[in-house]
Amino acid sequence: MFTGIIQAMGVLQQRSESQLAITATDAPFLKDVAVGDSIAVDGVCLTVETFDATGFAVSVSPETLQRTTLAAKAAAGAMVNLEPALRVGDKVGGHFVTGHVDGVGTVLAIASTGTSWEFTFSAPAAVAPYIIPKGSIAIDGISLTVAHCNEKGDEFSVAIIPHTYAATTLQFLRVGEGVNLEADLLGKYTRKFLRLLDSSTLQDIDLAFLQAHGYA
């Protein structure tokens, strides 16, 4: 479990078909890392297999490479966002993020507003139903708030403050690039429960119902 508060950035490279290496010389959490620890790499929960003072290595499955942007970023030696797993007692500054990417979105536009930036993204069908105004979404592992979205949720924008811009890979994004998207966990569970409800067992809520249950 993560919170979407990025603690460092690193350079992603591919060691082999199934192993990635992350160089992170300015990651304070590495001093406490251990084999088997979970670290979110651009929002993807991965397990540390080896490490040293300059970084760590992880294995990835074909499914992970197919469903995320990691393969493309490793091939390019791109920068990635890093966050170690949440520990009991840690601050939850963002929102609950599992590190399980729901789909890849695309950067549609980037606009500077003088004191901040506005990024507009597209969202695939697997993510769009969970995107709502002022709702939470993880973009490349960053906990962000949806500023605006269309009715379907397949196009949305977020406002980025200077600190977030400077501390994450948002500063390197360009129009047309892909991003890992993870929808809000609470929204996914709520939608599933509602779809499982049998409408024939639901009772209409009217004045009589409210009076019987002490609301009027």
C-alpha positions in Angstrom: 0.0 0.0 0.0 1.2 3.5 -0.9 -0.1 7.1 -0.6 1.0 8.6 -3.9 3.5 11.0 -2.2 6.7 10.6 -4.3 9.9 10.5 -2.2 12.5 10.3 -4.9 13.2 9.9 -8.6 15.4 7.4 -10.3 16.6 6.3 -13.8 14.9 3.1 -15.1 16.9 0.7 -17.2 16.4 -2.9 -18.5 18.9 -5.5 -17.4 17.2 -8.4 -19.1 13.8 -9.4 -20.5 12.4 -9.8 -17.0 14.6 -7.6 -14.8 14.7 -3.9 -14.4 17.3 -1.8 -12.6 16.6 1.6 -10.9 19.4 4.0 -10.2 18.5 6.4 -7.4 21.5 8.1 -5.8 19.3 10.6 -4.0 16.7 8.4 -2.4 16.8 8.6 1.4 14.6 5.5 1.9 17.3 3.3 0.4 19.2 3.3 3.7 16.4 1.2 5.2 15.5 -1.0 2.2 15.6 -4.7 2.4 15.2 -7.6 0.0 11.5 -8.3 -0.4 10.4 -4.7 0.2 7.8 -3.2 -2.0 8.6 0.0 -3.9 6.2 1.8 -6.3 8.0 2.6 -9.6 6.0 5.1 -11.6 3.0 3.7 -9.7 3.7 0.0 -10.2 4.3 -2.0 -7.1 7.5 -4.0 -7.5 9.6 -6.2 -5.1 13.2 -5.4 -4.4 15.5 -8.4 -5.3 18.9 -6.8 -4.9 20.0 -3.4 -3.8 23.0 -1.2 -2.9 23.6 2.4 -2.0 22.9 3.6 -5.6 19.7 1.7 -6.4 17.9 -1.6 -6.7 16.7 -4.2 -9.1 13.3 -5.9 -9.6 11.7 -8.6 -11.7 8.7 -7.9 -13.8 6.2 -10.2 -15.5 5.1 -9.9 -19.2 1.7 -8.7 -18.0 3.2 -5.9 -16.0 5.2 -4.8 -19.0 2.2 -5.0 -21.3 -0.2 -3.1 -19.0 2.2 -0.2 -18.0 4.7 2.2 -19.4 7.7 0.5 -17.8 9.0 -1.2 -20.9 9.1 2.0 -23.0 10.7 4.0 -20.1 13.3 1.3 -19.5 14.2 1.2 -23.1 14.7 5.0 -23.1 16.5 5.1 -19.7 13.8 7.5 -18.5 13.2 9.0 -15.1 10.6 7.4 -12.8 8.9 8.2 -9.6 9.7 6.2 -6.5 7.8 5.6 -3.3 8.5 2.9 -0.6 5.5 1.1 0.9 3.5 2.7 3.6 4.5 1.8 7.1 2.2 1.7 10.2 2.3 5.2 11.7 3.4 6.9 8.5 1.5 10.0 7.4 -1.1 9.5 4.7 -0.6 12.7 2.8 -2.2 11.6 -0.5 -4.8 8.8 -0.9 -4.6 5.0 -0.6 -2.7 3.7 -3.7 -2.2 -0.1 -4.3 0.4 0.1 -7.0 -1.8 -1.9 -9.4 -2.1 0.0 -12.6 -5.6 0.0 -14.2 -4.6 1.3 -17.5 -2.3 3.6 -19.5 -3.5 7.2 -20.3 -2.0 9.7 -22.7 -0.9 13.3 -22.2 -3.2 15.5 -24.3 -2.1 19.0 -23.3 0.2 20.8 -20.9 -0.4 24.5 -20.0 1.5 26.8 -17.7 -0.7 29.2 -15.7 2.1 31.3 -14.3 2.2 29.8 -10.8 1.2 26.3 -11.7 0.6 23.8 -14.6 -2.5 22.2 -15.9 -2.1 18.7 -17.5 -4.9 17.1 -19.5 -5.0 13.4 -20.0 -7.1 10.8 -21.8 -8.1 7.7 -19.8 -8.9 4.2 -21.2 -12.3 2.6 -20.6 -11.0 0.6 -17.6 -10.3 3.9 -15.7 -12.8 6.4 -17.1 -15.8 5.3 -15.0 -14.0 6.1 -11.7 -12.9 9.6 -12.7 -15.0 12.4 -11.1 -14.4 16.1 -10.4 -12.4 16.5 -7.2 -11.8 12.8 -7.0 -8.4 11.1 -6.5 -6.3 9.5 -9.1 -2.7 8.2 -9.2 -0.8 9.3 -12.3 2.6 7.6 -12.6 2.3 6.9 -8.9 1.5 10.6 -7.9 -1.6 11.2 -5.9 -3.5 13.9 -7.7 -6.9 15.5 -7.6 -9.1 15.7 -10.7 -9.8 19.4 -11.4 -12.1 18.8 -14.4 -13.4 15.9 -16.5 -15.9 15.2 -19.2 -19.1 13.3 -18.6 -17.5 9.9 -19.6 -14.4 10.5 -17.6 -12.2 9.6 -20.5 -10.7 13.1 -20.6 -9.6 14.9 -17.5 -7.3 17.6 -16.2 -5.2 18.1 -13.0 -3.6 21.2 -11.6 0.0 20.9 -10.5 1.7 23.1 -7.9 5.4 24.0 -8.3 6.5 21.6 -5.5 4.9 18.6 -7.2 6.1 19.6 -10.6 9.7 19.8 -9.4 9.6 16.7 -7.2 8.2 14.3 -9.8 8.6 13.3 -13.4 5.7 15.5 -14.4 8.4 18.0 -15.4 9.6 15.6 -18.1 6.2 14.7 -19.6 5.4 15.7 -23.1 2.2 15.7 -25.1 1.5 12.2 -26.6 3.4 10.3 -23.9 1.8 7.5 -21.9 1.2 7.5 -18.1 0.2 4.8 -15.7 -3.2 5.4 -14.2 -4.7 3.9 -11.0 -8.3 4.8 -10.1 -9.4 5.4 -6.6 -9.7 2.1 -4.7 -12.9 3.2 -2.9 -14.5 4.1 -6.1 -13.7 0.6 -7.6 -15.2 -1.3 -4.7 -18.3 1.0 -4.5 -19.0 0.5 -8.2 -18.6 -3.3 -7.9 -21.0 -3.5 -4.9 -23.6 -1.4 -6.7 -23.4 -3.6 -9.8 -23.9 -6.7 -7.7 -27.1 -5.4 -6.0 -30.3 -7.1 -7.1 -32.6 -4.2 -8.0 -35.6 -6.3 -7.2 -34.7 -6.4 -3.6 -34.3 -2.6 -3.2 -37.0 -0.7 -1.5 -38.1 2.7 -2.7 -37.2 5.5 -0.3 -40.2 7.6 0.3 -41.7 9.6 3.2 -43.2 6.5 4.7 -39.9 4.7 4.6 -38.1 7.7 6.2 -40.7 8.0 9.0 -40.5 4.2 9.7 -36.7 4.6 10.2 -36.8 7.7 12.4 -35.8 10.3 9.8 -39.1 12.3 9.8 
